């Protein structure tokens, strides 16, 4: 049987089974822990409208996915205001403040997040959040979702030499967790993030939260899932358990 995005479920499972024994799982934040892109899109759309960007025509979701999703604020500032980086960065800071206000009222976890969290905890695996979001955003989201004690470390793209799509943030996570890339995999929802993980030498499970599956597949994830309830994911995790020789292991 072949999935809608052209993947074979058996191949999907096998792609993670080679990681056994598993040591760690790394997560992006926006769009991966929570469906936050609609809040980012709303904030950008409203604030750009206020300043008359795009001749006063509201930006659409297609523009948002192409120009904003998964990118670092330095790159977003350059895209929005190519002749005035300082203005662009100030705009992005103000937009992030608006986003944080929205997050406190409207944030929801991706379906099945706490189920996969328990699977990871039961096996004593290490875990990190690795994101291009500003630290204030990332820590607020993690706190609201009740994951503050779940993550061993939180890696911020701007605090590395290079942000995603460079592999640097994921390589830093491996270094801080003291784990091997041969025994670690990543959850990501953007093409930029998937490219970063692949460049760091790890398999990436892509979440088709908002970004089009064909765009994500071009970045070469191991396979795509709809959310953490997806049967493809659990088939893959079951294969890891089988190859490890136990349903609960301690690293």
C-alpha positions in Angstrom: 0.0 0.0 0.0 1.3 3.5 -0.9 0.4 6.6 1.1 -1.2 9.6 -0.5 2.2 11.4 -0.6 3.8 8.4 -2.4 5.4 6.8 0.6 5.4 3.1 1.4 4.4 2.7 5.1 6.8 -0.3 5.5 9.7 1.8 4.1 8.7 4.6 6.5 9.1 2.3 9.5 12.4 0.9 8.3 13.9 4.3 7.9 13.8 4.9 11.7 14.4 1.3 12.8 18.1 1.6 11.8 18.4 4.1 14.7 17.9 1.4 17.4 19.0 1.7 20.1 17.4 5.2 20.1 19.2 7.8 22.2 17.3 11.1 21.6 14.4 12.8 19.8 14.7 16.5 18.7 11.7 18.8 18.1 11.2 22.0 16.2 8.7 24.3 18.0 6.3 26.3 15.8 4.1 24.0 13.7 5.7 20.9 15.3 4.7 21.2 19.0 1.7 23.4 18.3 -0.2 24.7 15.3 1.1 28.3 15.7 1.5 29.3 12.1 -2.1 30.7 11.9 -1.2 33.1 14.7 2.1 34.1 13.0 0.2 34.6 9.8 -2.5 36.7 11.5 0.1 38.9 13.2 2.1 39.5 10.0 -1.0 40.1 7.9 -2.5 42.7 10.3 0.7 44.5 10.9 1.7 44.7 7.3 -1.7 46.0 6.5 -1.2 48.8 9.0 1.9 50.0 7.2 0.4 49.7 3.7 2.7 46.9 2.6 1.8 45.3 -0.8 -0.1 48.5 -1.7 -2.5 47.9 1.1 -3.6 44.4 -0.1 -3.6 41.8 2.7 -0.9 39.1 2.2 -2.3 35.6 1.7 -1.3 32.2 3.1 0.6 31.2 0.0 2.8 34.3 0.4 3.2 33.5 4.1 4.4 30.0 3.4 6.8 31.1 0.7 8.2 34.1 2.5 7.9 33.5 6.2 7.3 30.0 7.4 10.3 28.3 9.1 12.6 31.3 8.3 14.7 33.2 10.8 13.8 36.8 11.6 17.0 38.2 10.0 16.0 36.6 6.7 12.3 37.7 7.1 13.4 41.3 7.7 15.6 41.3 4.6 12.7 39.9 2.5 10.2 42.5 3.8 12.5 45.5 3.8 15.4 44.8 1.5 16.7 48.4 1.7 16.2 48.9 5.5 17.3 45.9 7.6 17.1 47.9 10.8 13.4 48.7 10.1 12.8 45.1 9.2 14.2 43.8 12.5 12.2 46.3 14.5 9.0 45.3 12.6 9.8 41.6 13.4 10.3 42.4 17.1 6.9 44.2 17.3 5.3 41.3 15.4 6.7 38.8 17.9 5.3 40.8 20.8 1.9 40.6 19.1 2.3 36.9 18.5 3.1 36.3 22.2 -0.1 38.1 23.2 -2.1 35.8 20.8 -0.3 32.6 22.0 -1.5 33.1 25.6 -5.1 32.9 24.5 -5.2 30.6 21.5 -2.3 28.0 21.6 -3.2 24.3 21.1 -0.9 21.3 20.9 -0.6 19.1 17.8 -2.9 16.1 18.1 -1.1 13.2 19.8 1.8 15.3 21.2 1.4 14.1 24.8 1.1 10.5 23.5 4.5 10.7 21.8 5.9 12.6 24.8 5.0 9.7 27.1 6.6 7.2 24.6 9.8 9.2 24.8 9.7 9.5 28.6 8.9 5.8 29.1 12.1 4.9 27.2 14.3 7.4 29.0 15.3 9.2 25.8 17.0 12.6 25.8 15.2 15.5 24.1 15.7 19.0 22.8 13.7 21.8 21.3 15.5 23.3 18.3 14.0 26.4 16.7 14.5 29.5 14.7 12.0 31.3 16.9 13.2 34.0 19.4 13.9 32.5 22.8 11.0 34.5 24.4 8.6 32.9 22.0 10.0 29.4 22.3 10.1 29.4 26.1 6.6 30.8 26.3 5.2 28.1 23.9 7.0 25.4 25.8 5.7 26.6 29.1 2.1 27.0 27.9 2.2 23.4 26.5 3.4 22.1 29.9 6.8 20.9 28.4 9.2 23.0 30.5 10.4 19.9 32.4 10.3 17.7 29.3 13.1 19.3 27.3 16.7 18.9 28.5 17.8 21.9 26.4 16.3 24.6 24.1 18.4 25.5 21.1 17.8 28.9 19.5 18.9 29.5 15.9 20.1 33.0 16.5 22.3 31.8 19.3 24.2 29.5 16.9 26.7 30.5 14.3 24.0 30.0 11.7 20.3 29.4 12.0 18.2 26.8 10.1 18.4 25.8 7.2 22.0 25.4 8.3 22.6 22.2 10.3 24.3 24.2 13.2 21.3 24.3 15.6 20.8 20.5 15.3 24.5 19.8 15.6 24.6 21.9 18.8 21.7 19.9 20.2 23.6 16.6 19.7 26.7 18.2 21.3 24.8 19.4 24.4 22.8 16.2 24.8 26.0 14.1 24.2 24.2 11.8 21.8 25.1 10.4 18.4 23.3 11.4 15.1 23.2 7.7 14.3 20.8 7.2 17.2 18.7 10.4 17.0 15.8 11.6 14.9 13.9 14.9 14.4 10.3 16.2 14.2 10.0 19.2 11.8 7.2 20.9 9.9 9.0 23.3 7.5 11.1 22.7 4.5 13.8 24.9 6.0 13.8 22.8 9.2 13.8 19.5 7.4 16.8 20.6 5.3 18.6 21.6 8.5 18.0 18.2 10.0 19.0 16.3 6.9 22.2 18.4 6.6 23.0 17.4 10.2 22.9 13.8 9.2 19.7 12.7 10.9 16.3 11.3 9.6 13.5 13.8 9.9 9.9 13.0 10.4 8.0 15.8 8.6 4.7 17.1 10.0 2.3 18.3 7.3 0.7 20.8 9.7 0.3 23.7 7.3 3.0 23.5 4.7 2.1 21.7 1.4 3.3 18.0 1.5 5.0 18.3 -2.0 7.1 21.2 -0.7 8.1 19.3 2.4 9.0 16.2 0.4 11.4 18.2 -1.7 13.5 18.7 1.5 13.8 14.9 1.8 12.3 13.9 5.1 12.3 10.2 6.1 8.5 10.4 5.8 5.5 12.7 6.5 2.8 12.4 9.1 -0.4 14.4 9.6 0.1 14.6 13.4 1.4 12.5 16.3 -1.6 10.1 16.0 -0.6 9.1 12.5 -0.3 5.3 12.1 2.9 5.7 10.1 4.6 7.2 13.1 3.5 4.5 15.5 4.5 1.7 13.0 8.0 3.2 12.9 8.3 3.6 16.7 7.1 0.0 17.1 9.9 -1.1 14.7 12.4 0.8 16.9 11.2 -1.0 20.0 11.4 -4.4 18.2 14.9 -3.8 17.0 15.9 -2.6 20.5 14.6 -5.8 21.9 12.4 -4.2 24.5 9.4 -1.9 24.8 11.0 0.2 27.5 14.7 1.0 27.6 16.8 3.4 29.5 19.6 5.4 27.9 
